[in-house]
Amino acid sequence: MKIGCCGGLDERGMLAENGFDYIECPVRVPMAKTEKELQKIAENAENLPFYAFNSFIPGELKITGREVDFEALTDYVEEACSKIEMLGGEVIVFG
């Protein structure tokens, strides 16, 4: 069994030192980074890999009702999945 902890990039060192197997970041973390920044982060992920990402869809992006912008939603999902994959993520938690 692997034990992970939710956190951001700043907590990675502390989590690795305390024996966690992986970190679970909010999707907003990779979404705020450029591809070049993500490549650098991925290169330094050996001590604590990214496995899961949470809080997939931001509140301002509607997924039900008449206000759904399917094009914006599709663009967001494609970009998020691409960036998560760059970091080695395998699981996306919806909530």
N, C-alpha and C positions, 0 to 999 in steps of 0.2 A: 504494500500500500504506500502510495506517495502522499505526502502532506504538503499542502500549499497554503499560501496566505495572500489575502487581498492587499494590494498596496500599489504605490507609484514607483517611479524610477528611483526616487531618493531613498526608498526603503530597501532596495535590493541587497546592498552590502550587509545590512543588519540582519535581514532575513536569511541570507546565506550563512552568516556566522552563527546563527541560532538553529541551524539544522534543517531548515525547510528545503523541500525538494524542488519547488517551483513557485513562481509568483503569478498571481491573477490580477491583472491591471484592468482598469476601465478602458473601454474602446476609445474614449476621448484622448488617451495618452498617445497612441500611435497616430491618431487623426491630426494631432497638433504638430506632428513632425514631418519634415521633408523625407524623401526617399533616401537621400544621402545621410541624414541624421539617423534614420532607422537602420541603415547598413552598419553604421558605426556602433550603434547600440547592440545589434545582433552579433557583431564580432566579439563583444564583451559579455555575452550572455552565458558563457560556459559555466560559471560558478553558480548561477541560478537561472535556469531556463524559463522562458515564457511558455506556459502551457494553456492557460485559459484567459479569456478576456470577458469582462462583465459590462452590464449597462449598455447593451448593443445600440439601441435606437435612442437618440436624444429626444427630449420632450417636445422640442419645437418642430420635429418632423412627424407629422401625423401619419398613422398607419391604418386608421379606420375613419369612416364618415365621408362626408362630401368634400372635405378640405384636403384630401390626400393628393399630393403632387407625385404621381407615380414616376415621373422622370427624375425628379430630385431624389426620391427614395431609392430608385435603382442606382443612380450615380453614387449615392452615399454608401450603399451596401457593397457595390463593386470596389470602391476605394478602400473601405474598411476591411473587407476580406483580403484584399491585396496586401495592405499594410500589416495585417495580423499574420498573414502567411510569411512575410519577410522576417518577422520576429520568431517564427517557428510555432506560432499558436496552433493548437489543435481543436480547441473548444471555444465556442462563443456562447455565453450565458445571456439570454434575452433580457432578464431583469437586472 
